[in-house]
Amino acid sequence: MITRTRLAAGACALLAALAAGMAFPAGASAGEPTGEDAPKVDLVLDVSGSMRTRDIDGGTRMAAAKQAFNEVLDATPEEVQLGIRTLGADYPGDDRKTGCKDTAQLYPVGPLDRTEAKTAVATLAPTGWTPIGPALLKAADDLDGGDGSKRIVLISDGEDTCAPLDPCEVAREIAAKGIGLTIDTLGLVPNTKMRQQLSCIAEATGGTYTSVEHTDELTDKVNQLVDRAADPVVTPVATEGADACAKAPTLKSGLYTDREEFGQQRWYRVDVEPGQELRASVSVGADRTVNPSYGVLLRAVTVHGREIVRGEAAGDGRTDVLSTGLRYPNAESDEDDAAAEAVCLQVTNSFSVAAGVKTTPGLPLELTVDVVDGPGDSDDVAAFGLGRGWWLLGLLVLVGFVAGLLWGWLSRWRFAIWRTN
């Protein structure tokens, strides 16, 4: 029993070690976190007339938003520059043209004075229209400048009332500026139309949409998004893959972006020292309408064209991004001055578009490269993923064999004693 317990503990420890060995290291020479400028967050709050509705925890939607904002202001990290913008807070009339201009900076984006910000929030009262599009444009201006992370958190209880300025198109325009601004949206007691609009806004900038029906949910989610803004920003490095392995650019560990034409191959090169492991992943985004049934292939090959390992993924039109990855451990060498192995990464896609859809520029491609110290015997890991676990497997087989012999001998002895008696 003791032996089995120790063996089980050893097996658990081995599994934990193997799992830890698969984790990616934090360091990278390209795409390093910038973090030189303070992260900025602009909370954009809908203060339109519908916020008077009493359907959140027995109180009004406005009361829930105020309570959540006060708790968020108390918990905001010191390094985050936070501002508050309103929409529909000042104009109570029926003139649509005027109502659709009703957005204002309640508290400017900058170092946070919690008392002043709370005082400003306390003055809010549900008033007018829901000009989401104009508010997003102004919020983007609030966050202009600097290289730190920029995030808009939009809280609304209804869809935009100021068409034809489509908020989703506004979000796409903001994303196209390439200023690294993310828009997250939260819908209070959502309906289908509002959910579709807020989801579209978030997806256009790589943000998230969340439906909220309770005050504590609103507080937790806004706190989470503000904290996320304080995380280090990783800036991808633009590169240009070649059409052949021999012409491929040499990459170091980091995050890279490129463009790949439909059905095209892109090649990149990575040098892997003996005893190191190459870990690579690629994501290709369909930023326009594509035909269903497509795939992405990532291959690691030698400079002579021999395939080492591959990763592949297929899609059926239900997702806009397709990703795959691979790992290749380079075996240790007995020579102290052994040269690094040149590994070529080939990225291929099988996306296609219908007639009338532009094929240029190419699809956005994001490539992650990590070259790290290998977890153990590279050949073992490449073949079966066991690494140095072979000795434990052999020990378990041996113990099982011996235990079987002992149990068989003991059973025969007991049977002989029974017959004798």
C-alpha positions as CSV (number, residue, x, y, z in Angstrom):
1,M,0.0,0.0,0.0
2,I,2.8,2.4,0.9
3,T,4.6,1.6,-2.3
4,R,1.5,2.3,-4.4
5,T,0.9,5.6,-2.6
6,R,4.5,6.7,-3.3
7,L,4.2,5.7,-6.9
8,A,0.9,7.6,-7.3
9,A,2.5,10.7,-5.7
10,G,5.5,10.3,-8.1
11,A,3.2,10.1,-11.1
12,C,1.3,13.2,-10.0
13,A,4.6,15.1,-9.6
14,L,5.7,14.0,-13.0
15,L,2.5,15.2,-14.7
16,A,2.8,18.5,-12.9
17,A,6.3,18.9,-14.1
18,L,5.4,18.0,-17.7
19,A,2.5,20.5,-17.6
20,A,4.8,23.2,-16.3
21,G,7.3,22.5,-19.0
22,M,4.6,23.3,-21.7
23,A,4.1,26.8,-20.4
24,F,5.4,29.6,-22.5
25,P,8.1,31.9,-20.9
26,A,7.4,35.6,-20.5
27,G,10.5,37.0,-22.1
28,A,10.6,38.1,-25.8
29,S,12.9,40.2,-27.8
30,A,10.2,41.4,-30.2
31,G,6.7,42.5,-29.2
32,E,7.9,43.4,-25.7
33,P,5.4,45.0,-23.3
34,T,5.7,48.8,-23.7
35,G,4.1,50.2,-20.6
36,E,6.0,53.5,-20.9
37,D,2.8,55.6,-20.9
38,A,0.1,55.2,-18.3
39,P,-2.9,53.1,-19.4
40,K,-6.1,55.1,-20.1
41,V,-9.7,54.1,-19.6
42,D,-12.8,56.2,-20.6
43,L,-16.0,55.0,-19.0
44,V,-18.9,56.0,-21.3
45,L,-22.3,55.9,-19.5
46,D,-25.7,56.0,-21.1
47,V,-27.8,58.6,-19.1
48,S,-30.8,58.5,-21.4
49,G,-34.4,58.6,-20.2
50,S,-34.7,54.9,-20.2
51,M,-32.2,54.6,-17.3
52,R,-35.1,55.6,-15.0
53,T,-36.6,52.1,-15.4
54,R,-36.7,50.2,-12.1
55,D,-35.7,46.7,-12.9
56,I,-32.2,46.1,-11.4
57,D,-32.3,44.7,-7.9
58,G,-35.4,46.7,-7.0
59,G,-33.9,50.1,-8.1
60,T,-33.4,52.1,-11.2
61,R,-30.8,51.3,-13.8
62,M,-29.2,54.7,-13.0
63,A,-28.9,53.9,-9.3
64,A,-27.2,50.6,-10.2
65,A,-24.8,52.4,-12.5
66,K,-23.9,55.0,-9.8
67,Q,-23.3,52.4,-7.2
68,A,-21.1,50.4,-9.5
69,F,-19.1,53.5,-10.6
70,N,-18.5,54.5,-6.9
71,E,-17.1,51.1,-6.2
72,V,-15.0,51.0,-9.4
73,L,-13.5,54.4,-8.6
74,D,-12.4,53.1,-5.1
75,A,-10.8,50.1,-6.7
76,T,-9.1,51.7,-9.7
77,P,-5.3,51.1,-9.7
78,E,-3.1,54.2,-9.1
79,E,-1.3,53.8,-12.5
80,V,-4.6,54.0,-14.5
81,Q,-5.7,57.3,-15.9
82,L,-9.5,57.2,-15.9
83,G,-12.2,59.5,-17.3
84,I,-16.0,59.5,-17.5
85,R,-18.0,60.5,-20.5
86,T,-21.8,60.6,-20.7
87,L,-24.4,60.4,-23.4
88,G,-27.9,61.7,-23.2
89,A,-27.3,63.4,-19.9
90,D,-28.0,67.1,-20.7
91,Y,-30.8,67.6,-23.3
92,P,-34.3,66.7,-22.3
93,G,-36.1,68.0,-25.4
94,D,-37.5,66.3,-28.5
95,D,-35.3,67.8,-31.2
96,R,-33.5,64.8,-32.6
97,K,-30.6,66.9,-34.1
98,T,-29.8,68.5,-30.8
99,G,-30.3,65.3,-28.8
100,C,-27.9,63.4,-31.0
101,K,-25.1,65.8,-30.0
102,D,-25.7,65.3,-26.3
103,T,-22.4,63.8,-25.1
104,A,-20.0,65.4,-22.6
105,Q,-16.9,64.7,-20.7
106,L,-18.1,64.4,-17.1
107,Y,-14.6,63.8,-15.7
108,P,-11.4,64.2,-17.9
109,V,-9.1,61.3,-18.6
110,G,-6.1,61.7,-16.3
111,P,-4.8,61.0,-12.7
112,L,-7.9,60.1,-10.7
113,D,-9.2,62.3,-7.9
114,R,-11.7,59.8,-6.4
115,T,-13.7,62.4,-4.4
116,E,-14.1,64.7,-7.4
117,A,-15.1,61.9,-9.7
118,K,-17.7,60.5,-7.3
119,T,-19.2,64.0,-6.8
120,A,-19.5,64.3,-10.6
121,V,-21.3,60.9,-10.8
122,A,-23.7,61.9,-8.1
123,T,-25.1,64.8,-10.2
124,L,-26.2,62.5,-13.0
125,A,-30.0,62.1,-13.8
126,P,-31.6,60.2,-16.7
127,T,-32.5,62.8,-19.3
128,G,-32.4,62.4,-23.1
129,W,-31.4,60.5,-26.2
130,T,-28.9,57.6,-26.8
131,P,-26.2,59.0,-29.2
132,I,-23.8,56.0,-28.9
133,G,-22.0,56.7,-32.2
134,P,-21.1,60.4,-31.5
135,A,-20.1,59.4,-27.9
136,L,-17.6,56.8,-29.2
137,L,-16.0,59.3,-31.6
138,K,-15.6,61.8,-28.7
139,A,-14.3,59.1,-26.4
140,A,-11.7,58.1,-28.9
141,D,-10.5,61.8,-28.9
142,D,-10.4,61.7,-25.1
143,L,-7.9,58.9,-25.2
144,D,-5.8,60.3,-28.1
145,G,-2.0,60.4,-27.6
146,G,0.5,58.1,-25.9
147,D,1.6,54.5,-26.4
148,G,0.0,52.9,-23.4
149,S,-3.2,50.8,-23.5
150,K,-6.4,52.6,-24.3
151,R,-9.8,51.2,-23.5
152,I,-13.4,52.5,-23.7
153,V,-16.0,50.8,-21.5
154,L,-19.5,51.6,-22.8
155,I,-22.5,50.9,-20.5
156,S,-25.9,51.3,-22.1
157,D,-29.5,50.0,-21.6
158,G,-30.6,50.5,-25.2
159,E,-29.5,50.7,-28.8
160,D,-28.4,53.9,-30.5
161,T,-31.2,56.4,-31.4
162,C,-29.2,58.6,-33.7
163,A,-28.9,56.6,-37.0
164,P,-27.7,56.8,-39.8
165,L,-24.5,57.3,-37.8
166,D,-24.1,53.5,-37.1
167,P,-22.1,52.9,-33.9
168,C,-20.8,49.6,-35.4
169,E,-19.3,51.5,-38.4
170,V,-17.9,54.1,-35.9
171,A,-16.2,51.3,-34.1
172,R,-14.7,49.9,-37.3
173,E,-13.4,53.4,-38.2
174,I,-11.7,53.7,-34.8
175,A,-10.1,50.2,-35.3
176,A,-8.9,51.2,-38.7
177,K,-7.0,54.1,-37.3
178,G,-4.5,51.6,-35.7
179,I,-4.3,53.5,-32.4
180,G,-4.6,50.3,-30.3
181,L,-8.0,51.3,-28.8
182,T,-10.3,48.6,-27.5
183,I,-14.0,49.1,-26.9
184,D,-15.8,46.8,-24.3
185,T,-19.6,47.0,-24.1
186,L,-22.0,46.1,-21.3
187,G,-25.7,45.9,-21.8
188,L,-28.1,46.5,-18.9
189,V,-31.1,44.2,-19.1
190,P,-30.5,43.6,-22.8
191,N,-32.9,42.9,-25.7
192,T,-31.9,41.2,-28.9
193,K,-31.4,44.3,-31.0
194,M,-29.3,46.0,-28.4
195,R,-27.2,42.8,-27.8
196,Q,-26.5,42.6,-31.6
197,Q,-25.4,46.3,-31.7
198,L,-23.2,46.2,-28.6
199,S,-21.6,42.9,-29.7
200,C,-20.8,44.4,-33.1
201,I,-19.1,47.4,-31.5
202,A,-17.0,45.3,-29.2
203,E,-16.0,42.8,-31.9
204,A,-14.9,45.5,-34.3
205,T,-12.1,46.5,-31.9
206,G,-11.3,43.2,-30.3
207,G,-13.3,44.0,-27.2
208,T,-15.9,42.0,-25.3
209,Y,-19.6,42.2,-24.8
210,T,-21.3,41.3,-21.5
211,S,-25.0,41.4,-20.5
212,V,-25.7,42.6,-17.0
213,E,-28.8,42.3,-14.9
214,H,-27.5,42.9,-11.4
215,T,-25.5,45.7,-9.7
216,D,-22.8,43.4,-8.4
217,E,-22.3,41.9,-11.9
218,L,-21.9,45.5,-13.3
219,T,-19.4,46.4,-10.6
220,D,-17.3,43.2,-11.1
221,K,-17.2,43.5,-14.9
222,V,-16.2,47.1,-15.0
223,N,-13.5,46.5,-12.3
224,Q,-12.2,43.6,-14.4
225,L,-12.0,45.7,-17.5
226,V,-10.2,48.6,-15.7
227,D,-7.7,46.2,-14.2
228,R,-7.1,44.7,-17.6
229,A,-6.2,48.1,-19.0
230,A,-3.3,48.1,-16.5
231,D,-1.8,44.9,-17.9
232,P,1.3,45.4,-20.0
233,V,0.7,46.2,-23.7
234,V,2.4,43.9,-26.1
235,T,3.1,45.6,-29.5
236,P,3.4,43.2,-32.4
237,V,6.4,43.8,-34.7
238,A,5.6,44.1,-38.4
239,T,7.5,41.7,-40.6
240,E,7.2,40.5,-44.2
241,G,7.5,36.8,-44.9
242,A,9.1,35.5,-48.1
243,D,7.8,33.2,-50.8
244,A,10.5,30.6,-50.2
245,C,12.5,29.3,-47.2
246,A,15.8,30.6,-48.6
247,K,14.6,34.2,-48.7
248,A,12.8,34.1,-45.4
249,P,13.5,36.7,-42.7
250,T,15.1,35.4,-39.5
251,L,12.9,36.0,-36.4
252,K,13.7,35.9,-32.7
253,S,11.3,35.2,-29.9
254,G,8.4,37.6,-30.1
255,L,5.0,38.6,-31.6
256,Y,4.9,39.5,-35.3
257,T,2.2,40.6,-37.8
258,D,2.1,40.2,-41.6
259,R,-0.4,40.1,-44.4
260,E,-1.0,36.9,-46.5
261,E,-2.8,36.8,-49.8
262,F,-5.6,34.2,-50.4
263,G,-4.1,30.7,-50.9
264,Q,-0.5,32.1,-50.5
265,Q,2.5,30.7,-48.6
266,R,4.6,32.8,-46.3
267,W,8.0,31.7,-45.0
268,Y,9.9,32.7,-41.9
269,R,13.1,31.4,-40.4
270,V,14.1,30.7,-36.8
271,D,17.5,29.5,-35.4
272,V,17.2,26.9,-32.7
273,E,20.2,26.0,-30.6
274,P,20.9,22.4,-29.5
275,G,18.8,21.7,-26.3
276,Q,16.3,24.5,-27.1
277,E,12.7,24.1,-28.1
278,L,10.8,26.1,-30.8
279,R,7.2,26.9,-30.0
280,A,5.3,28.7,-32.6
281,S,1.6,29.6,-33.3
282,V,-0.2,31.5,-36.0
283,S,-3.6,33.1,-36.3
284,V,-5.1,34.2,-39.6
285,G,-8.1,36.6,-39.5
286,A,-10.9,36.8,-42.0
287,D,-11.4,40.5,-42.1
288,R,-13.9,40.3,-45.0
289,T,-16.6,37.9,-46.2
290,V,-15.1,34.5,-47.1
291,N,-16.5,31.2,-48.3
292,P,-17.1,28.5,-45.7
293,S,-14.7,25.6,-45.4
294,Y,-11.2,26.9,-45.0
295,G,-8.0,26.0,-43.2
296,V,-4.6,27.2,-41.9
297,L,-1.4,25.1,-42.0
298,L,1.8,25.8,-40.0
299,R,4.8,23.6,-40.9
300,A,8.3,23.5,-39.5
301,V,10.8,22.2,-42.1
302,T,14.5,22.1,-42.5
303,V,16.4,24.3,-45.0
304,H,16.5,21.2,-47.3
305,G,12.7,20.9,-47.3
306,R,12.2,18.0,-45.0
307,E,9.1,18.4,-42.8
308,I,9.8,18.2,-39.1
309,V,6.4,18.8,-37.5
310,R,3.1,20.5,-38.5
311,G,0.0,22.1,-37.0
312,E,-3.2,22.6,-38.8
313,A,-6.8,23.8,-38.2
314,A,-10.0,23.9,-40.3
315,G,-13.0,26.2,-40.1
316,D,-16.6,26.2,-41.5
317,G,-17.4,29.9,-41.5
318,R,-18.5,30.2,-37.8
319,T,-15.4,32.0,-36.7
320,D,-13.4,35.0,-38.0
321,V,-10.0,33.8,-36.8
322,L,-8.3,30.5,-37.3
323,S,-5.3,29.5,-35.2
324,T,-2.8,26.6,-34.9
325,G,0.6,25.9,-33.4
326,L,3.5,23.5,-33.1
327,R,6.5,22.5,-30.9
328,Y,9.9,21.3,-32.0
329,P,12.6,20.4,-29.5
330,N,16.2,20.4,-30.9
331,A,18.2,17.5,-29.4
332,E,21.2,18.2,-27.2
333,S,24.6,17.9,-28.8
334,D,27.8,16.4,-27.5
335,E,29.8,19.1,-29.1
336,D,30.3,22.3,-27.2
337,D,30.4,24.5,-30.3
338,A,27.5,22.8,-32.2
339,A,25.8,25.2,-34.6
340,A,22.1,26.3,-34.3
341,E,19.6,24.5,-36.6
342,A,17.8,26.7,-39.0
343,V,14.1,25.9,-39.0
344,C,11.8,27.4,-41.6
345,L,8.2,28.1,-40.7
346,Q,5.7,27.9,-43.6
347,V,2.2,29.5,-43.2
348,T,-0.4,28.5,-45.7
349,N,-4.1,29.3,-45.8
350,S,-7.0,28.0,-47.9
351,F,-9.4,31.0,-47.6
352,S,-11.4,32.0,-50.6
353,V,-13.8,34.8,-51.4
354,A,-16.9,35.1,-53.6
355,A,-17.0,37.3,-56.7
356,G,-16.9,41.0,-56.0
357,V,-15.1,40.8,-52.7
358,K,-11.6,42.4,-52.7
359,T,-8.7,40.1,-52.2
360,T,-6.2,42.9,-51.4
361,P,-4.7,43.7,-49.0
362,G,-4.0,40.1,-47.8
363,L,-5.5,38.6,-44.7
364,P,-4.0,39.8,-41.3
365,L,-1.6,37.2,-39.9
366,E,-0.2,37.1,-36.4
367,L,2.8,34.9,-35.6
368,T,4.1,34.1,-32.1
369,V,7.6,32.6,-31.8
370,D,9.2,31.4,-28.6
371,V,12.6,29.7,-28.4
372,V,13.2,28.3,-24.9
373,D,15.3,25.8,-23.1
374,G,14.0,22.3,-23.8
375,P,12.2,20.5,-20.9
376,G,14.3,17.3,-21.1
377,D,15.3,14.7,-23.6
378,S,14.2,16.3,-26.8
379,D,13.8,13.0,-28.8
380,D,11.6,11.6,-26.1
381,V,9.4,14.7,-26.0
382,A,9.1,14.8,-29.8
383,A,8.2,11.1,-30.1
384,F,5.8,10.5,-27.2
385,G,5.7,13.6,-24.9
386,L,7.1,11.6,-22.0
387,G,10.5,13.3,-21.6
388,R,12.3,11.8,-18.6
389,G,9.2,9.9,-17.6
390,W,10.5,6.8,-19.3
391,W,12.2,5.7,-16.1
392,L,9.0,6.0,-14.1
393,L,7.1,4.0,-16.8
394,G,9.7,1.3,-16.7
395,L,9.6,1.3,-12.9
396,L,5.8,0.9,-12.9
397,V,6.1,-2.0,-15.3
398,L,8.7,-3.7,-13.2
399,V,6.8,-3.2,-10.0
400,G,3.6,-4.5,-11.6
401,F,5.5,-7.6,-12.9
402,V,7.0,-8.4,-9.5
403,A,3.7,-7.8,-7.7
404,G,2.0,-10.2,-10.1
405,L,4.5,-12.9,-9.4
406,L,4.2,-12.4,-5.6
407,W,0.4,-12.4,-5.7
408,G,0.4,-15.6,-7.8
409,W,2.9,-17.4,-5.5
410,L,0.9,-16.3,-2.4
411,S,-2.4,-17.5,-3.9
412,R,-0.9,-20.9,-4.8
413,W,0.5,-21.2,-1.2
414,R,-2.8,-20.4,0.4
415,F,-4.6,-22.8,-1.9
416,A,-2.1,-25.6,-0.9
417,I,-2.6,-24.9,2.8
418,W,-6.4,-25.0,2.4
419,R,-6.2,-28.4,0.6
420,T,-3.9,-29.8,3.3
421,N,-6.3,-28.8,6.1
